[in-house]
Amino acid sequence: MALRTATRHLLAEGRKKILLNLAGVGYIDSSGIGEIVSSYTASRKQNGELKLLSLTKKLKDLMTITKLLTVFDVYDTEAEALSSYK
């Protein structure tokens, strides 16, 4: 819920380039995945971009299994992620 609120708040302020740093996320359940997808969808609807940074091995494996890794732009470094925005 906090992710949804934060994303919607950023989009309402006109901030369309969102980088979600997941380095500290040790565990995520289906609700968490749903929130990430929902935030991605909301940003796309407003011509924004939501990208993921620093996925843990566990999270990267989960995103691969669910095929979501093919949907999101994922980066290992913040510099690489920031330079990828249009």
C-alpha positions in Angstrom: 0.0 0.0 0.0 2.9 2.4 0.8 4.3 1.8 -2.7 1.0 2.6 -4.4 0.6 5.8 -2.3 4.1 6.9 -3.0 3.9 6.2 -6.8 0.5 7.9 -7.2 1.8 10.9 -5.2 4.9 11.2 -7.5 2.8 10.9 -10.6 0.3 13.5 -9.3 3.3 15.9 -8.8 4.2 15.4 -12.4 7.3 13.2 -11.7 7.2 10.6 -14.4 10.6 9.0 -14.0 10.4 6.6 -11.1 13.3 4.4 -10.0 12.4 1.7 -7.5 15.4 0.5 -5.5 14.7 -3.0 -4.2 18.2 -3.7 -2.7 16.8 -4.0 0.8 13.9 -6.2 -0.1 14.6 -9.7 1.2 11.1 -11.1 0.6 8.2 -10.2 -1.5 4.8 -12.0 -1.8 2.2 -11.9 -4.6 0.7 -8.7 -3.1 4.0 -7.0 -3.3 4.5 -8.1 -6.9 1.0 -6.9 -7.6 1.8 -3.5 -6.2 4.9 -3.2 -8.4 2.9 -4.1 -11.5 0.1 -1.7 -10.5 2.7 1.1 -10.0 4.2 0.3 -13.4 0.8 0.4 -15.1 -0.1 3.7 -13.4 3.1 5.3 -14.5 2.7 4.0 -18.1 -0.9 5.4 -18.3 0.6 8.8 -17.5 3.4 8.5 -20.0 5.9 7.8 -17.2 8.6 5.2 -16.7 9.0 3.0 -13.7 12.3 1.1 -13.6 13.7 -1.4 -11.1 17.1 -1.2 -9.4 19.2 -3.7 -7.4 17.1 -6.8 -7.4 18.2 -9.4 -5.0 18.9 -12.9 -6.3 15.7 -14.1 -4.8 13.7 -11.3 -6.3 15.4 -11.7 -9.7 14.6 -15.4 -9.7 10.9 -14.7 -8.8 10.7 -12.0 -11.6 12.2 -14.5 -14.0 9.7 -17.3 -13.1 6.8 -15.0 -13.4 8.2 -13.6 -16.7 8.0 -10.1 -15.3 11.7 -9.6 -15.9 10.7 -9.2 -19.6 8.3 -6.4 -18.7 10.5 -4.2 -16.5 13.7 -2.4 -17.2 16.1 -3.7 -14.5 19.5 -2.2 -13.6 22.3 -3.1 -11.3 23.6 0.4 -10.7 21.9 3.7 -10.0 24.1 5.5 -12.6 23.1 3.0 -15.3 19.4 3.3 -14.4 19.4 7.1 -14.3 21.2 7.4 -17.7 18.6 5.1 -19.3 15.7 7.6 -18.8 14.6 9.4 -22.0 
